[in-house]
């Protein structure tokens, strides 16, 4: 048996290996994104809660900028199955707020995915309600438009956060 390796081909070094991704090691969104989601959802919650409280009290909200709040808020489109749209909005914003707070503690990518889905649904609803204000009722509610802006921002921020976790 010949143990002389002088004629054998030299060993080549192995290519550098990529680190194995462990579960839970997904990239995390920037803190500012999550804090922005928390702040904006809180603003949306305050806005929608104000409208909900006034709905159940039967009081006018006083639309100082646009003058169309009462027409919008008392229209047939302000209720879904006899539930004020503002109450549904308040529950949406509260859900987003709580999920974002939970994410700051647990850092689970699933929470970001859930945020992306529910904010997408809210954004689609926002498009519908803005269309109704502009082209059906031909009146604008400033509080409703604030809600449209906050839900749109939440949708964009949630997509950015989801994109970061998907990388």
WOVENJO-V837913 format. One record per pair of residues at least 6 apart in sequence whose C-alpha atoms are under 8 Angstrom apart, sorted by the first residue. I is the first residue (numbers start at 0). J is the second residue. Records with the same first field share a line. If there is no record, write none. Layout:
# WOVENJO-V837913
I->J / J
This chain:
# WOVENJO-V837913
23->107 / 108
25->108 / 164 / 165 / 166
26->163 / 164 / 165 / 166
27->106 / 108 / 160 / 163 / 164
28->159 / 160 / 161 / 163 / 164
29->160
32->156 / 159 / 160
33->99 / 103 / 160
34->99
35->156
36->95 / 96 / 99 / 153 / 156 / 157
37->95 / 96 / 99 / 100
39->149 / 152 / 153
40->92 / 93 / 95 / 96 / 149 / 150 / 153
41->92 / 93 / 96
42->149
43->88 / 89 / 92 / 145 / 146 / 149 / 150
44->88 / 89 / 90 / 91 / 92 / 93
45->89
46->89 / 142 / 145 / 146
47->85 / 86 / 88 / 89 / 142 / 146
48->85 / 86 / 89
50->60 / 85 / 86 / 142
51->83 / 85 / 86 / 89
53->59 / 60
54->83
59->69
60->68 / 69
61->68
62->68 / 69 / 140 / 141
64->141
65->138 / 139 / 140 / 141
66->138 / 139 / 140
67->138 / 139 / 140 / 141
68->138 / 139 / 140 / 141 / 142
69->140
70->136 / 138
71->77 / 132 / 136 / 138 / 139 / 140
72->140
77->83 / 84 / 85
78->84
91->121
95->114
98->110 / 114
99->110 / 111 / 114
102->110 / 111
108->161 / 164
111->157 / 160 / 161 / 164
112->161
114->157
115->154 / 157 / 158 / 161
118->150 / 151 / 153 / 154 / 157
119->154
121->150 / 154
122->147 / 150 / 151 / 154
125->147 / 150 / 151
126->147
129->144 / 147
131->137
132->138 / 139 / 140
133->139
